[in-house]
Amino acid sequence: MTPILPINKIDKINLDNLFSDMPGALMIISKENYGVFDTFMSLVDKNSVDIEIIKPKLKDVEDNLKGSVGVEDIHYVQNIASRIHMKPQIVCFSKADSMTRSAQNAFLKLLEEPGNNTYFVLCTENINKMLPTIISRVQITRLHNITKQQSIDYVRSFGLTDEKRINQIVYLANGLPKLLKKLSVNDDFFDEMSSSFKSAMEMLASSSYKKIIALSKYKDDRDKAISLVDNILLILKNTIISKPEYSSIDKIEKLLVCRDKLVRGGNVRLNLISAML
């Protein structure tokens, strides 16, 4: 049996309180690789409510990476909301940020005319893709990183006993449960992340000329470029904890801007160079 994703204790108390007195529409936000939808599903009492899950699809096949939630999905939800429900009906969007703009506009109308005994839960790791008008009409709660001890216990629950590897996984995941799980069960992914982290360390220590040369190999691989930025951010944030410096804060701000532009489709090489030099 796969271990249940751990959750920050304060977040659990908060969510338990929300579930006991559900708002009409709740948006649960987390960082990427937290596993916000899985966390919601592990906490909600499935015996006391009926749950309808809306997942992104590509050509009618579930696809969390490239799929989307379209207007036809919202029409389906409207049909659910129009019915009379004996038990509370929760409609959960497993990846709300995958809703197309048209779907969000259609959902907005649904929010303005909620159905009887129907509640909406929007799980997202990218609130920037949600319309401000939707954000303003839902109650928002954010999930926070789990503690180091929770991370260690979770990694060990997968049967890992090598303390060096456990500590490496805990450091790389930085309190994100879904990432902890993936690093624990997928050796290839662990090796890839470790290699990216090593590259990030070398990048920070390199001269400007060497950085330009090294960054050129990422120009055709957006995912690896984002992973590199994430690892550099992790190193800098941990550095600030032990040795606060304005230069590190400035670098972090540049890297966060760079990451946002990369996610939005900006030029990989130019944005990396701009952030690193």
Phi and psi restraints in degrees (value plus and minus 20) as a CYANA .aco file:
   2 THR   PHI     -90.8   -50.8
   2 THR   PSI     109.2   149.2
   3 PRO   PHI     -78.7   -38.7
   3 PRO   PSI     122.5   162.5
   4 ILE   PHI     -92.3   -52.3
   4 ILE   PSI     121.1   161.1
   5 LEU   PHI     -78.6   -38.6
   5 LEU   PSI     110.9   150.9
   6 PRO   PHI     -93.9   -53.9
   6 PRO   PSI     141.2   181.2
   7 ILE   PHI    -158.6  -118.6
   7 ILE   PSI     125.0   165.0
   8 ASN   PHI     -72.6   -32.6
   8 ASN   PSI     111.9   151.9
   9 LYS   PHI     -80.3   -40.3
   9 LYS   PSI     -58.2   -18.2
  10 ILE   PHI     -87.3   -47.3
  10 ILE   PSI     -59.5   -19.5
  11 ASP   PHI     -82.5   -42.5
  11 ASP   PSI     -58.8   -18.8
  12 LYS   PHI     -83.9   -43.9
  12 LYS   PSI     -63.8   -23.8
  13 ILE   PHI     -80.5   -40.5
  13 ILE   PSI     -64.0   -24.0
  14 ASN   PHI     -81.6   -41.6
  14 ASN   PSI     -66.6   -26.6
  15 LEU   PHI     -87.9   -47.9
  15 LEU   PSI     -59.4   -19.4
  16 ASP   PHI     -79.2   -39.2
  16 ASP   PSI     -60.6   -20.6
  17 ASN   PHI     -86.0   -46.0
  17 ASN   PSI     -60.6   -20.6
  18 LEU   PHI     -85.7   -45.7
  18 LEU   PSI     -61.0   -21.0
  19 PHE   PHI     -88.3   -48.3
  19 PHE   PSI     -47.3    -7.3
  20 SER   PHI     -96.9   -56.9
  20 SER   PSI     -39.1     0.9
  21 ASP   PHI    -162.6  -122.6
  21 ASP   PSI      52.6    92.6
  22 MET   PHI     -82.2   -42.2
  22 MET   PSI     110.5   150.5
  23 PRO   PHI     -93.4   -53.4
  23 PRO   PSI     142.5   182.5
  24 GLY   PHI     -79.6   -39.6
  24 GLY   PSI     -56.1   -16.1
  25 ALA   PHI    -164.8  -124.8
  25 ALA   PSI     104.5   144.5
  26 LEU   PHI    -141.5  -101.5
  26 LEU   PSI     111.0   151.0
  27 MET   PHI    -130.9   -90.9
  27 MET   PSI     101.9   141.9
  28 ILE   PHI    -125.1   -85.1
  28 ILE   PSI      99.7   139.7
  29 ILE   PHI    -132.6   -92.6
  29 ILE   PSI     120.2   160.2
  30 SER   PHI    -163.3  -123.3
  30 SER   PSI     150.9   190.9
  31 LYS   PHI     -92.5   -52.5
  31 LYS   PSI     144.1   184.1
  32 GLU   PHI     -80.2   -40.2
  32 GLU   PSI     124.6   164.6
  33 ASN   PHI      51.0    91.0
  33 ASN   PSI      -1.9    38.1
  34 TYR   PHI    -102.7   -62.7
  34 TYR   PSI     -61.5   -21.5
  35 GLY   PHI      72.8   112.8
  35 GLY   PSI      28.5    68.5
  36 VAL   PHI     -82.1   -42.1
  36 VAL   PSI     -61.0   -21.0
  37 PHE   PHI     -86.8   -46.8
  37 PHE   PSI     -64.9   -24.9
  38 ASP   PHI     -81.7   -41.7
  38 ASP   PSI     -56.4   -16.4
  39 THR   PHI     -84.0   -44.0
  39 THR   PSI     -65.5   -25.5
  40 PHE   PHI     -78.5   -38.5
  40 PHE   PSI     -66.8   -26.8
  41 MET   PHI     -85.2   -45.2
  41 MET   PSI     -49.1    -9.1
  42 SER   PHI     -98.3   -58.3
  42 SER   PSI     -38.6     1.4
  43 LEU   PHI    -122.6   -82.6
  43 LEU   PSI     -51.1   -11.1
  44 VAL   PHI     -90.4   -50.4
  44 VAL   PSI     120.9   160.9
  45 ASP   PHI    -100.9   -60.9
  45 ASP   PSI      80.4   120.4
  46 LYS   PHI     -91.9   -51.9
  46 LYS   PSI     -32.3     7.7
  47 ASN   PHI    -103.3   -63.3
  47 ASN   PSI     -44.1    -4.1
  48 SER   PHI    -119.8   -79.8
  48 SER   PSI     -28.5    11.5
  49 VAL   PHI    -156.7  -116.7
  49 VAL   PSI     138.6   178.6
  50 ASP   PHI    -118.3   -78.3
  50 ASP   PSI     118.0   158.0
  51 ILE   PHI    -142.7  -102.7
  51 ILE   PSI     109.4   149.4
  52 GLU   PHI    -134.0   -94.0
  52 GLU   PSI     104.9   144.9
  53 ILE   PHI    -127.0   -87.0
  53 ILE   PSI     108.0   148.0
  54 ILE   PHI    -127.6   -87.6
  54 ILE   PSI      94.7   134.7
  55 LYS   PHI    -134.2   -94.2
  55 LYS   PSI     132.2   172.2
  56 PRO   PHI     -86.4   -46.4
  56 PRO   PSI     124.4   164.4
  57 LYS   PHI    -152.8  -112.8
  57 LYS   PSI     133.5   173.5
  58 LEU   PHI    -148.5  -108.5
  58 LEU   PSI      95.6   135.6
  59 LYS   PHI      33.9    73.9
  59 LYS   PSI      27.4    67.4
  60 ASP   PHI      47.3    87.3
  60 ASP   PSI      -7.1    32.9
  61 VAL   PHI    -137.3   -97.3
  61 VAL   PSI     113.6   153.6
  62 GLU   PHI     -77.1   -37.1
  62 GLU   PSI     108.7   148.7
  63 ASP   PHI    -170.4  -130.4
  63 ASP   PSI      84.3   124.3
  64 ASN   PHI     -95.6   -55.6
  64 ASN   PSI     -38.2     1.8
  65 LEU   PHI    -109.9   -69.9
  65 LEU   PSI     -68.4   -28.4
  66 LYS   PHI    -134.7   -94.7
  66 LYS   PSI     -26.9    13.1
  67 GLY   PHI     -97.4   -57.4
  67 GLY   PSI     152.2   192.2
  68 SER   PHI    -166.1  -126.1
  68 SER   PSI     145.0   185.0
  69 VAL   PHI    -125.6   -85.6
  69 VAL   PSI     100.7   140.7
  70 GLY   PHI    -124.6   -84.6
  70 GLY   PSI    -199.0  -159.0
  71 VAL   PHI     -79.4   -39.4
  71 VAL   PSI     -56.7   -16.7
  72 GLU   PHI     -82.5   -42.5
  72 GLU   PSI     -51.5   -11.5
  73 ASP   PHI     -88.5   -48.5
  73 ASP   PSI     -58.3   -18.3
  74 ILE   PHI     -87.9   -47.9
  74 ILE   PSI     -56.3   -16.3
  75 HIS   PHI     -81.6   -41.6
  75 HIS   PSI     -59.0   -19.0
  76 TYR   PHI     -83.3   -43.3
  76 TYR   PSI     -61.6   -21.6
  77 VAL   PHI     -85.7   -45.7
  77 VAL   PSI     -58.8   -18.8
  78 GLN   PHI     -79.5   -39.5
  78 GLN   PSI     -58.7   -18.7
  79 ASN   PHI     -84.5   -44.5
  79 ASN   PSI     -60.0   -20.0
  80 ILE   PHI     -83.9   -43.9
  80 ILE   PSI     -65.2   -25.2
  81 ALA   PHI     -86.1   -46.1
  81 ALA   PSI     -44.5    -4.5
  82 SER   PHI     -99.7   -59.7
  82 SER   PSI     -33.5     6.5
  83 ARG   PHI    -101.0   -61.0
  83 ARG   PSI     144.8   184.8
  84 ILE   PHI    -113.6   -73.6
  84 ILE   PSI     106.5   146.5
  85 HIS   PHI    -134.6   -94.6
  85 HIS   PSI     108.4   148.4
  86 MET   PHI     -93.6   -53.6
  86 MET   PSI     -60.3   -20.3
  87 LYS   PHI    -123.6   -83.6
  87 LYS   PSI     135.8   175.8
  88 PRO   PHI     -74.6   -34.6
  88 PRO   PSI     114.0   154.0
  89 GLN   PHI    -128.2   -88.2
  89 GLN   PSI      97.7   137.7
  90 ILE   PHI    -124.0   -84.0
  90 ILE   PSI     104.5   144.5
  91 VAL   PHI    -123.1   -83.1
  91 VAL   PSI      93.9   133.9
  92 CYS   PHI    -129.6   -89.6
  92 CYS   PSI     105.4   145.4
  93 PHE   PHI    -112.1   -72.1
  93 PHE   PSI      90.3   130.3
  94 SER   PHI     -85.5   -45.5
  94 SER   PSI     -46.3    -6.3
  95 LYS   PHI    -164.8  -124.8
  95 LYS   PSI      58.4    98.4
  96 ALA   PHI     -79.7   -39.7
  96 ALA   PSI     -51.8   -11.8
  97 ASP   PHI     -89.4   -49.4
  97 ASP   PSI     -26.3    13.7
  98 SER   PHI    -105.6   -65.6
  98 SER   PSI     -23.1    16.9
  99 MET   PHI     -85.0   -45.0
  99 MET   PSI     112.8   152.8
 100 THR   PHI     -87.1   -47.1
 100 THR   PSI     145.5   185.5
 101 ARG   PHI     -80.4   -40.4
 101 ARG   PSI     -61.0   -21.0
 102 SER   PHI     -84.0   -44.0
 102 SER   PSI     -59.9   -19.9
 103 ALA   PHI     -85.2   -45.2
 103 ALA   PSI     -59.0   -19.0
 104 GLN   PHI     -85.3   -45.3
 104 GLN   PSI     -59.9   -19.9
 105 ASN   PHI     -84.7   -44.7
 105 ASN   PSI     -58.7   -18.7
 106 ALA   PHI     -88.5   -48.5
 106 ALA   PSI     -58.0   -18.0
 107 PHE   PHI     -87.3   -47.3
 107 PHE   PSI     -54.3   -14.3
 108 LEU   PHI     -78.3   -38.3
 108 LEU   PSI     -61.3   -21.3
 109 LYS   PHI     -84.7   -44.7
 109 LYS   PSI     -55.5   -15.5
 110 LEU   PHI     -87.3   -47.3
 110 LEU   PSI     -56.6   -16.6
 111 LEU   PHI     -83.9   -43.9
 111 LEU   PSI     -52.5   -12.5
 112 GLU   PHI     -95.9   -55.9
 112 GLU   PSI     -39.1     0.9
 113 GLU   PHI    -152.8  -112.8
 113 GLU   PSI      49.2    89.2
 114 PRO   PHI     -83.1   -43.1
 114 PRO   PSI     129.2   169.2
 115 GLY   PHI    -102.2   -62.2
 115 GLY   PSI     151.2   191.2
 116 ASN   PHI     -92.4   -52.4
 116 ASN   PSI     102.6   142.6
 117 ASN   PHI      40.4    80.4
 117 ASN   PSI       7.7    47.7
 118 THR   PHI    -135.2   -95.2
 118 THR   PSI     113.7   153.7
 119 TYR   PHI    -147.6  -107.6
 119 TYR   PSI     127.4   167.4
 120 PHE   PHI    -133.7   -93.7
 120 PHE   PSI     116.5   156.5
 121 VAL   PHI    -144.8  -104.8
 121 VAL   PSI     102.6   142.6
 122 LEU   PHI    -131.4   -91.4
 122 LEU   PSI      92.2   132.2
 123 CYS   PHI    -115.1   -75.1
 123 CYS   PSI     110.1   150.1
 124 THR   PHI    -170.1  -130.1
 124 THR   PSI     126.1   166.1
 125 GLU   PHI    -131.4   -91.4
 125 GLU   PSI     -12.5    27.5
 126 ASN   PHI    -168.6  -128.6
 126 ASN   PSI      60.9   100.9
 127 ILE   PHI     -86.5   -46.5
 127 ILE   PSI     -41.1    -1.1
 128 ASN   PHI     -83.0   -43.0
 128 ASN   PSI     -38.8     1.2
 129 LYS   PHI    -108.9   -68.9
 129 LYS   PSI     -22.1    17.9
 130 MET   PHI    -114.7   -74.7
 130 MET   PSI     122.7   162.7
 131 LEU   PHI     -84.2   -44.2
 131 LEU   PSI     117.1   157.1
 132 PRO   PHI     -75.9   -35.9
 132 PRO   PSI     -52.9   -12.9
 133 THR   PHI     -87.0   -47.0
 133 THR   PSI     -50.8   -10.8
 134 ILE   PHI     -93.8   -53.8
 134 ILE   PSI     -65.3   -25.3
 135 ILE   PHI     -76.9   -36.9
 135 ILE   PSI     -57.7   -17.7
 136 SER   PHI     -92.8   -52.8
 136 SER   PSI     -34.0     6.0
 137 ARG   PHI    -127.7   -87.7
 137 ARG   PSI     -14.2    25.8
 138 VAL   PHI    -142.1  -102.1
 138 VAL   PSI     135.9   175.9
 139 GLN   PHI    -104.6   -64.6
 139 GLN   PSI     113.8   153.8
 140 ILE   PHI    -131.5   -91.5
 140 ILE   PSI     116.0   156.0
 141 THR   PHI    -154.9  -114.9
 141 THR   PSI     121.7   161.7
 142 ARG   PHI    -132.8   -92.8
 142 ARG   PSI     120.7   160.7
 143 LEU   PHI    -114.5   -74.5
 143 LEU   PSI     117.5   157.5
 144 HIS   PHI    -128.2   -88.2
 144 HIS   PSI     137.8   177.8
 145 ASN   PHI     -76.5   -36.5
 145 ASN   PSI     125.4   165.4
 146 ILE   PHI     -98.3   -58.3
 146 ILE   PSI     146.8   186.8
 147 THR   PHI     -96.2   -56.2
 147 THR   PSI     146.4   186.4
 148 LYS   PHI     -81.5   -41.5
 148 LYS   PSI     -61.8   -21.8
 149 GLN   PHI     -87.0   -47.0
 149 GLN   PSI     -59.3   -19.3
 150 GLN   PHI     -80.5   -40.5
 150 GLN   PSI     -60.1   -20.1
 151 SER   PHI     -83.8   -43.8
 151 SER   PSI     -65.6   -25.6
 152 ILE   PHI     -81.7   -41.7
 152 ILE   PSI     -66.6   -26.6
 153 ASP   PHI     -82.0   -42.0
 153 ASP   PSI     -59.1   -19.1
 154 TYR   PHI     -86.9   -46.9
 154 TYR   PSI     -64.5   -24.5
 155 VAL   PHI     -81.7   -41.7
 155 VAL   PSI     -62.2   -22.2
 156 ARG   PHI     -85.1   -45.1
 156 ARG   PSI     -46.7    -6.7
 157 SER   PHI     -85.9   -45.9
 157 SER   PSI     -34.5     5.5
 158 PHE   PHI    -111.5   -71.5
 158 PHE   PSI     -14.5    25.5
 159 GLY   PHI      72.4   112.4
 159 GLY   PSI     -13.9    26.1
 160 LEU   PHI     -97.0   -57.0
 160 LEU   PSI     116.3   156.3
 161 THR   PHI    -144.4  -104.4
 161 THR   PSI     -34.4     5.6
 162 ASP   PHI     -90.9   -50.9
 162 ASP   PSI      89.5   129.5
 163 GLU   PHI     -83.1   -43.1
 163 GLU   PSI     -55.1   -15.1
 164 LYS   PHI     -83.5   -43.5
 164 LYS   PSI     -65.8   -25.8
 165 ARG   PHI     -87.5   -47.5
 165 ARG   PSI     -60.0   -20.0
 166 ILE   PHI     -78.1   -38.1
 166 ILE   PSI     -66.2   -26.2
 167 ASN   PHI     -85.7   -45.7
 167 ASN   PSI     -55.9   -15.9
 168 GLN   PHI     -85.0   -45.0
 168 GLN   PSI     -64.1   -24.1
 169 ILE   PHI     -83.3   -43.3
 169 ILE   PSI     -64.6   -24.6
 170 VAL   PHI     -81.9   -41.9
 170 VAL   PSI     -59.9   -19.9
 171 TYR   PHI     -87.6   -47.6
 171 TYR   PSI     -66.8   -26.8
 172 LEU   PHI     -85.1   -45.1
 172 LEU   PSI     -58.1   -18.1
 173 ALA   PHI     -97.7   -57.7
 173 ALA   PSI     -47.9    -7.9
 174 ASN   PHI      32.5    72.5
 174 ASN   PSI      24.4    64.4
 175 GLY   PHI      63.1   103.1
 175 GLY   PSI      -4.8    35.2
 176 LEU   PHI    -122.6   -82.6
 176 LEU   PSI      88.6   128.6
 177 PRO   PHI     -75.3   -35.3
 177 PRO   PSI     -67.3   -27.3
 178 LYS   PHI     -82.6   -42.6
 178 LYS   PSI     -58.7   -18.7
 179 LEU   PHI     -89.6   -49.6
 179 LEU   PSI     -57.3   -17.3
 180 LEU   PHI     -77.5   -37.5
 180 LEU   PSI     -65.0   -25.0
 181 LYS   PHI     -83.0   -43.0
 181 LYS   PSI     -67.0   -27.0
 182 LYS   PHI     -83.9   -43.9
 182 LYS   PSI     -59.9   -19.9
 183 LEU   PHI     -88.4   -48.4
 183 LEU   PSI     -49.4    -9.4
 184 SER   PHI     -97.8   -57.8
 184 SER   PSI     -52.6   -12.6
 185 VAL   PHI    -126.6   -86.6
 185 VAL   PSI     -31.2     8.8
 186 ASN   PHI    -140.2  -100.2
 186 ASN   PSI      81.2   121.2
 187 ASP   PHI     -83.0   -43.0
 187 ASP   PSI     -59.3   -19.3
 188 ASP   PHI     -83.8   -43.8
 188 ASP   PSI     -61.3   -21.3
 189 PHE   PHI     -86.6   -46.6
 189 PHE   PSI     -59.6   -19.6
 190 PHE   PHI     -80.4   -40.4
 190 PHE   PSI     -65.3   -25.3
 191 ASP   PHI     -82.9   -42.9
 191 ASP   PSI     -60.0   -20.0
 192 GLU   PHI     -84.6   -44.6
 192 GLU   PSI     -64.3   -24.3
 193 MET   PHI     -86.5   -46.5
 193 MET   PSI     -59.3   -19.3
 194 SER   PHI     -84.2   -44.2
 194 SER   PSI     -61.2   -21.2
 195 SER   PHI     -84.6   -44.6
 195 SER   PSI     -61.8   -21.8
 196 SER   PHI     -84.1   -44.1
 196 SER   PSI     -58.7   -18.7
 197 PHE   PHI     -85.7   -45.7
 197 PHE   PSI     -61.3   -21.3
 198 LYS   PHI     -81.9   -41.9
 198 LYS   PSI     -61.3   -21.3
 199 SER   PHI     -83.2   -43.2
 199 SER   PSI     -57.6   -17.6
 200 ALA   PHI     -84.8   -44.8
 200 ALA   PSI     -61.6   -21.6
 201 MET   PHI     -82.3   -42.3
 201 MET   PSI     -65.3   -25.3
 202 GLU   PHI     -86.2   -46.2
 202 GLU   PSI     -56.7   -16.7
 203 MET   PHI     -82.3   -42.3
 203 MET   PSI     -62.8   -22.8
 204 LEU   PHI     -85.6   -45.6
 204 LEU   PSI     -50.1   -10.1
 205 ALA   PHI    -110.8   -70.8
 205 ALA   PSI     -25.6    14.4
 206 SER   PHI    -103.5   -63.5
 206 SER   PSI     140.2   180.2
 207 SER   PHI     -94.6   -54.6
 207 SER   PSI     145.3   185.3
 208 SER   PHI     -77.5   -37.5
 208 SER   PSI     -61.4   -21.4
 209 TYR   PHI     -82.7   -42.7
 209 TYR   PSI     -66.1   -26.1
 210 LYS   PHI     -86.7   -46.7
 210 LYS   PSI     -52.7   -12.7
 211 LYS   PHI     -83.9   -43.9
 211 LYS   PSI     -63.4   -23.4
 212 ILE   PHI     -81.1   -41.1
 212 ILE   PSI     -63.1   -23.1
 213 ILE   PHI     -83.9   -43.9
 213 ILE   PSI     -66.2   -26.2
 214 ALA   PHI     -86.6   -46.6
 214 ALA   PSI     -57.3   -17.3
 215 LEU   PHI     -89.3   -49.3
 215 LEU   PSI     -43.3    -3.3
 216 SER   PHI     -82.1   -42.1
 216 SER   PSI     -45.4    -5.4
 217 LYS   PHI     -95.8   -55.8
 217 LYS   PSI     -29.2    10.8
 218 TYR   PHI    -117.9   -77.9
 218 TYR   PSI     -23.6    16.4
 219 LYS   PHI     -82.4   -42.4
 219 LYS   PSI     -43.9    -3.9
 220 ASP   PHI    -128.8   -88.8
 220 ASP   PSI      -9.9    30.1
 221 ASP   PHI    -156.2  -116.2
 221 ASP   PSI      70.5   110.5
 222 ARG   PHI     -81.6   -41.6
 222 ARG   PSI     -62.3   -22.3
 223 ASP   PHI     -82.2   -42.2
 223 ASP   PSI     -62.8   -22.8
 224 LYS   PHI     -88.6   -48.6
 224 LYS   PSI     -53.9   -13.9
 225 ALA   PHI     -84.7   -44.7
 225 ALA   PSI     -63.1   -23.1
 226 ILE   PHI     -84.9   -44.9
 226 ILE   PSI     -60.5   -20.5
 227 SER   PHI     -82.1   -42.1
 227 SER   PSI     -60.0   -20.0
 228 LEU   PHI     -81.3   -41.3
 228 LEU   PSI     -67.6   -27.6
 229 VAL   PHI     -80.2   -40.2
 229 VAL   PSI     -62.7   -22.7
 230 ASP   PHI     -80.2   -40.2
 230 ASP   PSI     -61.8   -21.8
 231 ASN   PHI     -89.9   -49.9
 231 ASN   PSI     -57.6   -17.6
 232 ILE   PHI     -85.2   -45.2
 232 ILE   PSI     -61.3   -21.3
 233 LEU   PHI     -80.9   -40.9
 233 LEU   PSI     -61.3   -21.3
 234 LEU   PHI     -81.4   -41.4
 234 LEU   PSI     -64.8   -24.8
 235 ILE   PHI     -82.8   -42.8
 235 ILE   PSI     -66.6   -26.6
 236 LEU   PHI     -85.9   -45.9
 236 LEU   PSI     -60.2   -20.2
 237 LYS   PHI     -85.1   -45.1
 237 LYS   PSI     -59.6   -19.6
 238 ASN   PHI     -90.0   -50.0
 238 ASN   PSI     -50.7   -10.7
 239 THR   PHI     -87.0   -47.0
 239 THR   PSI     -60.9   -20.9
 240 ILE   PHI     -82.5   -42.5
 240 ILE   PSI     -56.6   -16.6
 241 ILE   PHI     -80.0   -40.0
 241 ILE   PSI     -62.0   -22.0
 242 SER   PHI    -109.0   -69.0
 242 SER   PSI     -46.2    -6.2
 243 LYS   PHI    -169.8  -129.8
 243 LYS   PSI      64.4   104.4
 244 PRO   PHI     -83.0   -43.0
 244 PRO   PSI     108.2   148.2
 245 GLU   PHI    -163.7  -123.7
 245 GLU   PSI     120.6   160.6
 246 TYR   PHI     -83.9   -43.9
 246 TYR   PSI     -52.3   -12.3
 247 SER   PHI     -82.9   -42.9
 247 SER   PSI     -59.0   -19.0
 248 SER   PHI     -88.3   -48.3
 248 SER   PSI     -59.2   -19.2
 249 ILE   PHI     -82.4   -42.4
 249 ILE   PSI     -61.3   -21.3
 250 ASP   PHI     -83.2   -43.2
 250 ASP   PSI     -61.9   -21.9
 251 LYS   PHI     -83.5   -43.5
 251 LYS   PSI     -60.8   -20.8
 252 ILE   PHI     -82.5   -42.5
 252 ILE   PSI     -63.4   -23.4
 253 GLU   PHI     -80.5   -40.5
 253 GLU   PSI     -63.1   -23.1
 254 LYS   PHI     -84.3   -44.3
 254 LYS   PSI     -61.1   -21.1
 255 LEU   PHI     -88.4   -48.4
 255 LEU   PSI     -56.3   -16.3
 256 LEU   PHI     -84.9   -44.9
 256 LEU   PSI     -60.2   -20.2
 257 VAL   PHI     -83.9   -43.9
 257 VAL   PSI     -63.9   -23.9
 258 CYS   PHI     -79.4   -39.4
 258 CYS   PSI     -65.9   -25.9
 259 ARG   PHI     -81.4   -41.4
 259 ARG   PSI     -63.8   -23.8
 260 ASP   PHI     -81.3   -41.3
 260 ASP   PSI     -61.2   -21.2
 261 LYS   PHI     -87.9   -47.9
 261 LYS   PSI     -57.2   -17.2
 262 LEU   PHI     -85.7   -45.7
 262 LEU   PSI     -62.8   -22.8
 263 VAL   PHI     -82.5   -42.5
 263 VAL   PSI     -54.5   -14.5
 264 ARG   PHI    -103.8   -63.8
 264 ARG   PSI     -19.8    20.2
 265 GLY   PHI      80.5   120.5
 265 GLY   PSI      -7.0    33.0
 266 GLY   PHI     -87.6   -47.6
 266 GLY   PSI     143.0   183.0
 267 ASN   PHI     -79.4   -39.4
 267 ASN   PSI     103.5   143.5
 268 VAL   PHI     -85.0   -45.0
 268 VAL   PSI     -75.0   -35.0
 269 ARG   PHI     -83.2   -43.2
 269 ARG   PSI     -66.3   -26.3
 270 LEU   PHI     -84.4   -44.4
 270 LEU   PSI     -61.0   -21.0
 271 ASN   PHI     -90.4   -50.4
 271 ASN   PSI     -55.7   -15.7
 272 LEU   PHI     -85.3   -45.3
 272 LEU   PSI     -65.5   -25.5
 273 ILE   PHI     -83.2   -43.2
 273 ILE   PSI     -62.7   -22.7
 274 SER   PHI     -81.0   -41.0
 274 SER   PSI     -56.7   -16.7
 275 ALA   PHI    -100.5   -60.5
 275 ALA   PSI     -50.1   -10.1
 276 MET   PHI    -113.9   -73.9
 276 MET   PSI     -37.0     3.0
